[in-house]
Amino acid sequence: MHEQSLIQITDGANCKVISGTHKGKTGTISDIKTSKSGEITITVTQATGIRFKTLARSVEMVG
């Protein structure tokens, strides 16, 4: 993952999932954590209130 991508991932930022099970869904980032294996995981909350967890590398920021 590029250093620039890590800087952009912040609580409250809007994002779109670009790969994985939740591909195409959008929402707001919260609960940023680093797993034991070193992967950064986030919780994405959709406008409907539904939340799901995904890897930070699977999302891109939406302006």
Secondary structure, DSSP 8 states (H G I E B T S, - for coil): --HHHHHH--TT-EEEE-SSTTTT-EEEEEEEEE-TTS-EEEEEE-TTS-EEEEEGGGEEE--
